[in-house]
Amino acid sequence: MLHNEAKEATGDLTIRMIAMPSNTNAAGDVFGGWVMSQMDLAASTAAFGIANVKCATVAIDKVSFLAPMIVGDELSVYTKIAKVGRTSITVDVEAWRRLRHTPETQMVTRGRFVFVALDENNRPTPVVQNENADA
């Protein structure tokens, strides 16, 4: 296990993929914006699983970049529903890397994503939790 305050991921594994050369910044590390976009995709999947309607990101809060990723690292994004409001869903997200060809893992980014449930006219609509959701 690499150095990090969290020893294992919390929440549900929502997305897993490999960082590719096209995902790097000018320094050659994986671009933080790419990691955040994967976190947003995972969080939106979790929000939709609760609301069962289109959900739009309205805020991203408390994002911490804890460690860099390199090309070839496997990114695993975990989500956990933190709060369900009248029209909003708040999702805690953790992004973990697994170094290529090793079992070692490390949290690289974490944050809180807030979504609003939308009706067919893209207006906020009350969240009616999906009967199959685990929240």
C-alpha positions in Angstrom: 0.0 0.0 0.0 1.3 3.4 -0.9 1.3 6.3 1.6 -2.1 7.8 2.0 -4.4 8.5 5.0 -7.2 6.2 3.7 -6.3 2.6 3.6 -9.2 1.5 1.4 -11.8 3.0 -0.8 -15.3 3.8 0.5 -18.5 3.6 -1.6 -19.4 1.7 -4.7 -17.0 1.1 -7.5 -18.6 3.0 -10.4 -15.9 3.5 -13.1 -12.6 1.8 -13.8 -10.2 2.7 -16.6 -6.6 3.0 -17.6 -4.9 6.4 -17.9 -3.6 6.8 -21.5 -1.0 9.2 -23.0 -3.7 11.5 -24.3 -4.8 12.1 -20.7 -1.5 13.9 -19.7 -0.6 17.5 -19.0 2.5 19.3 -20.2 4.5 17.8 -17.2 3.7 14.3 -18.4 1.4 13.5 -15.4 -2.2 12.6 -15.9 -4.2 15.8 -16.1 -6.3 16.6 -13.0 -9.1 17.7 -15.2 -9.3 14.2 -16.7 -9.5 12.7 -13.3 -12.2 15.1 -12.3 -14.2 14.4 -15.5 -14.2 10.7 -14.6 -15.3 11.5 -11.1 -18.1 13.6 -12.5 -19.2 10.8 -14.8 -19.2 8.4 -11.9 -21.1 10.8 -9.6 -23.7 11.4 -12.3 -24.2 7.7 -12.7 -24.8 7.4 -8.9 -27.2 10.4 -8.9 -29.2 9.0 -11.8 -29.4 5.7 -9.9 -31.2 7.5 -7.1 -33.4 9.9 -9.2 -34.0 7.9 -12.3 -34.2 11.1 -14.3 -31.6 13.4 -16.0 -29.3 14.9 -13.4 -27.0 17.9 -14.0 -23.9 18.8 -12.0 -24.5 22.1 -10.2 -21.5 22.2 -7.8 -18.2 20.5 -7.1 -17.0 21.0 -3.6 -14.0 20.1 -1.4 -11.9 18.6 -4.2 -8.5 17.6 -3.0 -5.7 16.4 -5.3 -3.7 14.1 -3.1 -1.2 12.4 -5.5 -0.3 12.3 -9.2 -1.2 9.6 -11.6 1.0 8.4 -14.5 0.2 6.8 -17.8 -0.7 3.2 -17.3 -2.2 3.6 -13.9 -5.6 2.1 -13.4 -8.2 4.7 -12.2 -11.0 3.4 -10.0 -13.7 5.8 -9.0 -15.9 5.1 -6.0 -19.2 6.9 -5.2 -21.3 7.2 -2.1 -24.6 9.1 -1.8 -24.1 11.7 1.0 -27.5 13.4 0.9 -30.7 13.5 -1.1 -32.6 16.8 -1.0 -35.9 17.9 -2.5 -34.4 18.3 -6.0 -30.7 17.6 -5.3 -28.4 14.7 -4.8 -25.0 15.0 -3.2 -22.4 12.4 -4.0 -19.0 11.8 -2.3 -16.4 10.6 -4.7 -13.0 9.0 -4.3 -10.6 8.4 -7.2 -7.9 5.7 -6.6 -5.0 4.6 -8.7 -3.5 1.2 -9.0 0.0 1.3 -10.2 0.5 -0.6 -13.4 1.3 -4.3 -12.9 1.1 -4.1 -9.1 -1.6 -4.5 -6.4 -0.6 -1.2 -4.8 -3.4 1.4 -4.5 -3.5 5.0 -3.5 -6.3 7.6 -3.3 -5.4 10.4 -5.8 -8.4 12.7 -5.6 -11.6 13.1 -3.6 -14.5 15.5 -3.7 -18.2 16.2 -3.3 -20.4 16.6 -6.3 -23.9 18.1 -6.2 -26.5 17.4 -8.8 -30.0 18.7 -9.5 -32.7 16.3 -10.9 -34.2 17.7 -14.1 -37.6 17.2 -15.8 -38.1 17.0 -19.6 -37.9 20.9 -19.8 -34.5 20.9 -17.9 -36.2 22.5 -14.8 -35.5 21.2 -11.3 -37.9 18.4 -10.4 -38.4 16.7 -7.0 -36.3 13.6 -6.5 -38.4 10.5 -6.2 -36.0 7.8 -5.2 -35.7 4.8 -7.5 -37.1 1.8 -5.7 -34.0 -0.2 -6.6 -31.6 2.4 -5.2 -29.5 1.5 -2.1 -29.6 5.0 -0.5 
